[in-house]
Amino acid sequence: MPRSQEALDTAPTPVGRGEYVVQRGEGLTAIAHAHGCTWQSIWNHPDNAELKAARRNPHVLLPGDRLTLPRPEQKQSGARTGQVNTFQVRGKRVKLVFVVRDALGQPFAGKSYLLEAGSLREEGTTGPDGRIEHVIDPREKTAKLTLWPDQPFYPETLTYSLAVGQLEPIDSLRGLQARLNNLGYTCGDADGVLDGALRVALRAFQRAQGLEETGAPDTATQDKLLEVYGF
């Protein structure tokens, strides 16, 4: 069966044998942060070899995947009795990277924006390729982007809701939608539904990449999307 048909008719199969079951919206960085370890220690754990071979990228997980979590490292530090001792725990942060494009697939270059994620409020200007990068708390699962397009036929502001963390495999419609959204081909929520908004986004991506404009998640489109997105 062609992979494009699989994306429409069947759900990808979870993999792994660990006790921890990945939930929708979870990414490996957030899971590691919640359990006092690093994502590298989870990804490289010998018991997660099957999942590592299937997913090939630590930032691509499917709800239902199973992980073995390593035991958190314990550190000892001297402290004096009879007085208050202060200990500092260093928190880890992660980089959020995405691209914003217009309806024709062209980057919104040099545009003012406001990014909000939890307590973070960062103003800036998009790069020449429409790229935005910011460091955020790994526990954040959503973010909001307000963009000032400042060009004809667009409203004064555009607002995007971003899902942060988990990225599903390319052969799931949610994984397809998330990648298109992150590249600026807006198709609405990553809900796994092949609706009109997703078909419009697919056609825009296909047009920009010189592919046949089918509006369908065919094999050529999935392969090109993986190439452009990087994983």
C-alpha positions, 0 to 999 in steps of 0.5 A: 500500500502506498505510504500516502494511502496509509496516512489516510486510512491507518494509524502509525503503530506505536513502538518500544517496550518501556513502562513509560507511555508517551502521551499526545503533546509530549516531547522527549525534552519535556519528558526528560525534564519532568523525570530529572534526566536528559533527553540524550540519556533516554534516547541512548538507553539500550532498552530504547533501541527499538524506538530509536531505530524506528523513529530515527529522530529524538524529537519525533514521537507517536502517542503510545510509544513506550520508553524506558526512563533511566534513574536520575543521577544523585549528587551529594553536597556538603552542608553545615548543620545549624544554619540555612544552606542554599542549593541552586538547581540549574534548569534546562531550556530548549530552542523553538525554531519555526518559519512563517510564510504567506499564502503563496508559500513566500517567507514573511521576511523582516516582519515584526512579531511578538512571541508568547510562551508561558511567562515569555514575551519576546518581540523581534523581526523575522529573518530573511527566510521568515525564520524565528528562533527563541529559547523557551522553558521545556515544559511549555506545550503551546505558544502564541505568535502575533505577526504584523505582515505590513503588506497588501491584502493582509489584516493588520495582524496575524495570530498563530497558535503553536504546538510545542514539543512532540512531533509525530511521524510523517506518515501520520496526518498530525505529523504532516500538519505540524510540519506544514504549520511550522514551515508557515503553510498554515493548515489549522490545528494538527487534528489528523483530519484531511480537510480543506485547510490542509489541502490548501496548505498541501497545494501551496507547499507542492507549488513552492517545491515544484511538485504536482499540485494534488492537494493530497499527502502523496509519497512525493510530497511526504518525501519533500516535506521531510527533506525541507523540514529536516526530520 
